């Protein structure tokens, strides 16, 4: 069963690499002005005054966060061994410690 998960993860990583390479090829083929391209990556203040831009930005953020949330809470991640640690020890080391009893 673990090999199936590893294969799925490798497949998804391969798809992401293909997307990144295609994006780089398209950018190189279009040869946009570098200054204008970099300026387009930074958000402008117009996003707060134009509701259509704001809705688009919220949609992009949601479409980015949702797959990560689904992956992190899926059985692919939950079934992994934790490098010899028990689930309780992993929970404590992740910052969810119980407060010590007061004296």
Wavefront OBJ file of the C-alpha trace (Angstrom):
o trace
v 0.000 0.000 0.000
v 2.866 2.417 0.759
v 4.364 1.875 -2.686
v 1.124 3.073 -4.240
v 1.316 6.294 -2.243
v 4.948 6.834 -3.191
v 4.100 6.282 -6.843
v 1.256 8.784 -6.615
v 3.539 11.344 -4.990
v 6.217 10.788 -7.635
v 3.601 11.162 -10.366
v 2.331 14.442 -8.926
v 5.895 15.767 -8.590
v 6.591 14.785 -12.198
v 3.495 16.683 -13.329
v 4.586 19.744 -11.362
v 8.019 19.598 -12.971
v 6.428 19.382 -16.427
v 4.272 22.425 -15.624
v 7.291 24.413 -14.368
v 9.367 23.529 -17.433
v 6.520 24.438 -19.811
v 6.021 27.735 -17.972
v 9.729 28.558 -18.285
v 9.712 27.676 -21.993
v 6.662 29.854 -22.619
v 8.204 32.801 -20.763
v 11.467 32.414 -22.699
v 9.615 32.139 -26.031
v 7.502 35.225 -25.336
v 10.574 37.254 -24.285
v 8.634 39.836 -22.240
v 10.343 42.939 -20.875
v 11.857 41.732 -17.604
v 11.033 44.877 -15.592
v 7.367 44.815 -16.611
v 7.149 41.081 -15.922
v 8.587 41.433 -12.416
v 6.295 44.394 -11.740
v 3.330 42.182 -12.648
v 4.243 39.686 -9.922
v 3.890 42.335 -7.192
v 0.342 43.235 -6.119
v -0.856 46.784 -6.702
v -3.028 48.941 -4.449
v -5.745 48.866 -7.113
v -6.679 45.397 -5.895
v -8.414 46.972 -2.881
v -10.426 49.491 -4.889
v -11.521 47.239 -7.759
v -13.872 44.457 -6.518
v -13.311 42.297 -9.614
v -9.567 42.238 -8.992
v -10.119 41.458 -5.321
v -12.416 38.507 -6.100
v -9.897 37.171 -8.602
v -7.061 37.456 -6.066
v -9.118 35.697 -3.392
v -9.934 32.929 -5.878
v -6.266 32.461 -6.771
v -5.279 32.251 -3.116
v -8.103 29.784 -2.420
v -7.160 27.629 -5.394
v -3.585 27.555 -4.113
v -4.360 26.797 -0.472
v -7.122 24.209 -0.971
v -5.011 21.496 -2.680
v -2.327 21.873 -0.020
v -4.920 21.508 2.718
v -6.429 18.443 1.063
v -2.983 16.854 0.688
v -1.865 17.558 4.245
v -5.041 16.089 5.720
v -5.283 13.135 3.367
v -4.428 9.546 4.123
v -1.251 9.926 2.052
v 0.343 12.011 4.785
v -1.486 10.561 7.780
v -0.284 7.001 7.142
v 3.429 7.842 7.017
v 5.749 6.598 9.736
v 7.133 9.375 11.911
v 10.823 8.405 11.987
v 10.480 6.179 15.031
v 8.488 8.672 17.087
v 5.101 7.917 18.473
v 2.175 10.119 17.498
v 2.111 11.604 21.022
v 5.812 12.529 20.848
v 5.341 14.050 17.403
v 2.412 16.109 18.647
v 4.432 17.410 21.581
v 7.392 18.315 19.362
v 5.146 20.219 16.953
v 4.383 22.841 19.565
v 1.091 21.497 20.880
v 2.430 20.924 24.348
v 0.278 20.741 27.365
v 0.923 23.445 29.896
v 2.734 22.174 32.963
v 0.689 21.975 36.134
v 0.943 25.096 38.275
v 2.589 24.750 41.640
l 1 2 3 4 5 6 7 8 9 10 11 12 13 14 15 16 17 18 19 20 21 22 23 24 25 26 27 28 29 30 31 32 33 34 35 36 37 38 39 40 41 42 43 44 45 46 47 48 49 50 51 52 53 54 55 56 57 58 59 60 61 62 63 64 65 66 67 68 69 70 71 72 73 74 75 76 77 78 79 80 81 82 83 84 85 86 87 88 89 90 91 92 93 94 95 96 97 98 99 100 101 102 103
